[in-house]
Amino acid sequence: MNLLISVCIVLGIVFLVGAVILLLDVVPLFRQWLSRIYIGRQQDTLAWSRLIRRKGLTWLHHTPVMKITDQTRITVLDRLKGQYSNPTLQDWQHAALLLGLAEGEPDDAERKGIHRFLNSCFHSDGRWRTKPVHVDSAIVAYSLFKTSSIEITSYRPALDDMYDLIQDHIGSDGTVQYRKRMADYRYVDTIGFICPFLISYGLTFNKPNAIDLAFKQISAYIQYGMQANKWIPCHAYDVRTLDPLGIYGWGRGMGWFAIGLIDSWELLPPNHTYKLKLQQYVVDYARSIMACQQPNGNWNWTVTRRESRPDSSATAMLCWFLLKAATIPELFVSCGASVSKGITYLKSVTRRDGAIEFSQGDTKDIGHYSTLFGIMPFTQGFAIRLSKFVKDEGLKEIIYEDNSVYANV
């Protein structure tokens, strides 16, 4: 009798553990399937903008966990080993949401949400609650400069810490390493992570060396990390051998370079030494980006292969670049038309609740790219940035900061 009871207890425990493991795998997949029903039904552009902003505000405080694994079965093992996600990956999700919500004129709910979020990240004296250890976090620091409702000098201790961390990652060639354990590699991601922060920091606190470093990081990547005569970056390059690493044309890599370049160029005053040079980079890169856009308005995860899957994260980032590049007269009409097509695509992959679908998952290593496509708060943030410039429901006009208008006729 006692043996029978023991067997029943063991079987019960096994059943319970199996049920938990099954639920951890099945429930997310079922919820994903359910959420994609009636996707892309919101065609009114202003209503779409409100919808994605509402979802972005919700995610600012309850951010979906971005996985560092592509496993969809027995994920409990990855969770137990600490290989399911990591805080650094969450940093750039938060940064994009903050950029989207905080720029311009957020409404009352957004302002309250932003300050609640900032209080969770920073002490009242402007120090980090959890001090960053990777340069990825520079994009979080950059988002502070774009938050219109705060006094930026109040966060000077955190900003100084971020600048010191970047300085500590400068390699033998004078450019910034992505990770010290890969000291000889320069990643395209780093352009987007650090360059706008360095420009903002340098201009705000009169640190010309910070601006010089940003320009050097961008120009070195153009010299060594771009495909010759194509203006398509590779994933990384080796500073010793100057060999390209990974593929040319990784979609989100295109996006990382795009947002680093365009925000850096836009931040510099018209008379700055680097302004015209960066502007020529913007013109050349814009033409390369538009040549890779697909007929549906998207960019694929490998932008040079029409057979590869569309990537919403690359699409949102590259649309942001083209939107800002369109303020250059020679790009005005072509970039405006490209942005219009891109936003139409993003609307077509927006769930009923406002979450934008089909962003490529986290990259595992150079040349090792995710095969999963789902939601990503980072994409949401850049779509929100875009949506603030859309005037009406038919996408007939896109408004630029100097009040010029691209008419989609």
N, C-alpha and C positions, 0 to 999 in steps of 0.2 A: 504493500500500500504506500509506504513511504517512498519507494522507488518510483511508483507511478506519479506521485505528487511532484517529486523532483523532476521527472521527465517533463511533466506538464509545465512546470515553472520555467525550465530551460527553453522549451518550445515557445512558451509565451514571450520570453525575453527575445528570442531569435525573431519571432514574428513582429514584435514591437520595433526592434532595431531595423528590420527589413522594411517595415512600413514607413519609418522615419526617412530612411535612405530613399525609398521610392518617392515619397512626397517631396523631398528636396529636389529631386530631378524632374518629376512629372508636373508638379504644380506650376513652376515657372514656364515650362513649355506650353501647358494648357492656357495659362494667362496670356502668353504671347499670341497664341493662335486666336484666342477670343478677342484680344484687343485689335487685331488686324482686320476684323470684320468691318466692312464699310469704310475702309481706309481711303483717304483722299477725297472725301465728299465735300470738304469745305473749300469752295471756290471763291467766295467773297474775301478779297484780300485783307481788308481792314478787320473783318471778323476773324480771319486766320491769324492776323497779328495779335489780336487780343487773346485768342485761344492759346497760342504758343507762349505768350508772356505769362499767362496765368499758370500754365504748367511749369514754366521756368521758375517762377516764384516759389511754387510748391517744392520743386527739386532743390532749391537753394538750401533748404533746411532738412529735407529728407531725400538726399541725393542717392539715386540708384547706384548700387555697388558695381563698378566696372571690373570685369574679370580679367585676370592675367593668364587664364587658361582657356582653351577651346573645348575642354571636356564638358559634355552635357549629361554624362552618365556617371553614377557613383561619385558625384562631386563632393560628397562628405569627406572623402580622402584628401582632396585638395584643401578643403576648409580646415581639417585637422592639422595638416602639415604647414598651414600658413601660405599656401600657394594659390589661393583663390583670388585675392586682390592685394593691393598695397596702398598706403596713404598717398604716396607721390602721384600715383595714377589719378587719385581723386582730386589732387590739387588743381590740375588743369581743367577738370570738370567744373569745379567751383569758380575758377577764375573766369571762364567763358560766360557762365551764368551771371556773374557779377558785372562783367563788361556789358552784357546785353541789357541787364536791368538798370544799371546805375548810370550809364551815359545819358546825356541829354536831360530830360525832365521826367523822372519817374513819378508815378502817382503816389498817393498817400500810403497805400498798402505796400507798394514796392519800397518806398523809403523806410517804412518801419521794418520790413523784412530785411533790407540791406543792413540797417544798423544792428539788428539782432544778429545777423550773420557775422558782421565785423566784431561785435562784442564776444562772439564765440571763438574768434581767431586771435584777437589782440587784447592785451591788458589795457587798462585805462591810461597808462603812461606811454602807449604806443609801441610796446614790445610784443613780440610774438608769444603766444601761449605755448606753442610747440615750435621751437626754432628749426627752420629748414636745414636740411643736410645736402640737398641736391639742387642744382641750378634750375631745374624744372619749375621750382616755386617762384622764380622771378616773374612769371606771368601773373601770379597772384598779387605780388607787390605792384606790378604794372597796373593792375585793375584799380588799385587805390588812387592812382593819378587820374583815372577816368571817372571816378565817383564824384559827381558834382556836389553832393550834399555834405561833404566832409572838408575839414581843414587839413590839407596834406601834411603840413609841418607837424601836426600832432602825432604822425606815425613815423617821424624821422628815425627813432631808434631801430625800428623794424627795417626800414629802407636802407639804413647804413649797414645793418647785418647782412642784408641781401647783397649789397654791393661788395662787402668784404668777402662773402662766400664766392661770388663770381671771380673776384681778384685771386682768390686762393685756387681757382681752377684754371688759371692761365697756364698754358703749356709752353714748351720750349720755342714754339714758332710765334708766340705772342697772341695766339687765339685761345678761345675758351674750350676746355674739355667738357664733354657730356658727363663722363664719369672718370674718376682718377684711375680706376682699375683698367680703363681702356684709353690710356693717356695719348696714344698715337692716332686715335680716330677722332674725326670731326663729323658730328651728326647734323643733318639738315634740321632736325627738330630744334636744336639749340638756337637757330636763327629766330624762330618764333618765340621761344621761351625768354631769351635774354635781351634781344636788341631793342625792342620798344621800351623796356624798363630802363636800359642804360641811357637811351636818348632822353627819356623823361627825367631821370635822376640827374643827368648832367645839366640839362636846361634849368631845372628847378633849383638846384643847389650849387650852380656854377662850378661844375666839375667837367671841364672840357675833355679830360682823359677818358671819362666814361663814354662820351660821344665818339671819340677817336676809336675806342675799342669796338663799339657797335659797328662803325663803318668798316673797320678792319675785318671783323667777323663776316660781314656780308660780302665784301669785295674778295676776300680769300676764298670763300665758297664759290663765288662766280668764277674765279680763276681756276680752281682745282676740282670743283664738284659738279660743274655743269657739262652736259654733253656738248661737244664742239658744234657751234653754229645752230644749235637747236634750242637753247635756253630751257633745258629740262634737267633738273637736278637728279643726282643719284642719292641713295639713302645716306651715304657717308663716304669719306675718303681718308686715306692713310697719309699723315703728314710726312712720314719718312720716305715712302716710295711714291707718293702722289697717285697711287692706284685707286680707282673708284671701287666702292664696296656696296653690295646689294644691287638692286635694280635701278635703272633710270625710269622715272615716271611713276613712282609710287604715289598714289593720289594724295594721301594725307601729307606725305613729304612735300609734294608740290604746295600744299596748303600751308605747311609750317614756314616754308621759305616766303610764301606770299604774304602772310600776315606780319612776319617780321620785317619784310621790306616795306610794305605799304604804310604800316603805322609809323615806322621810323622816318620815312620820307615826309609823311604828312605832319609829323610833330616838329620838324625843323623849320625855323623861320625862313622866309624867302631869300634873305641875304646870306645864309650860312654857307660856309665853304663847301660842304658836302651836298647841298640841296640839288644842284643841277646834275651832278653825277648820279645821285640816287634816282633822280627823275628819269634819266636815260635808261637806267636799269628797269624802272617801272614800265616804261614804254616797251622795251624789248620783251620783258617777261609777260606783259599783258597780251601781246600778239601770240606768244607761244601758248599761253593758257587758252585763248579763244580758239586756236587751231585744234585743240584737243577736246573741245566740248562736243558732246553727243547730240544727235537730233532731238532727243527728248528734253534737253536742257541740262542734263547731269554730266558729271565727270565720273569715269569709272575708277575702280580702285587701282588699276594700272591704266593710266590715262592714254597710253599709246596703243592699247589693245581694245578694239571695239567689242570683242567677245567677252571681256571680263565684266564683273558685276558692277552696277552703279554704286557709288559710295556717297552717302548724304553728307558725311563729315567733310570730304574733299569739296563737294559741291558748295556747301555753305561757306567754307573758308575762301574758295576761289571767287565766289560771287562777291564776298566782302572786298577782296582785292580789286576786282573790276569796278565795283561801285565807286570806290575812292579814286581809282585810276581814271575814271571817266571825267574827273574835274580837269584833266589835261585836255585842251581843245582838240588835239588830233585824235584822241581816243573817245571823244564824247558820245558819238552816235553808236559806234561798234560795241563799246563796252556796255552802254545802256541796253542795247538789244540783247546782249549776252546775259546780263543780269536779269532781265525780264524773263528770259527762257529758264534760267536757273531757279528763280522763285516759283515759276509755274511747276517745275519738277518737285521742289520741296513741298509745295502744297499737296501734290499728288501722293506723297508718302507720309502725310500727317494723319495720325490716328484721330479717332473721335474725341479723345481727351486732350489733344494738343501735342502729344509726344511725336517727334519726328523719327521715323523708322529708317532702317537699312544703312546704318553707319558701320563701317568695318570695325571689328573688335581690336583689342590692344595688340600691337606688334610684339612678337616674342624676342626677336633678335634681328640683326642685319640679314636680310634675305629670307626671313621666316615670318610670314604674314598670316594674320588671322583669316580663317575661313567662315567666321560667324559674322552676321550682319543684323544689327538690332538697334535699340535705342542707345543714345549717348548724350549725356547732358552738355558736353562740349559743343556738339552740333546744335543743340537747342539754343545755347547762348549766342552763337554766331548767326543763327537764323533770326533771333530776336534783334540783334544789331542791325541786320539787313532790313527787317520789317519796319523799323522806325523811319525809314526813308520812303516808304511806299505811300502814295497819296490817296488812291481810291481803289475801289473794289475791282475795277477792270484792269488794274496795272497799266493804266493809260499814261501815268506820269510817275517818274521817280525824282524826288527832290534832293538836291545836294546842299551841302552846308552853306554854300555861297548863294543859295536861292536860285541857282540855275536849274533848268528842268530838262529832262530827256522825255520826249513825247513818243510813246510806243504806238505809232500810227502804221 
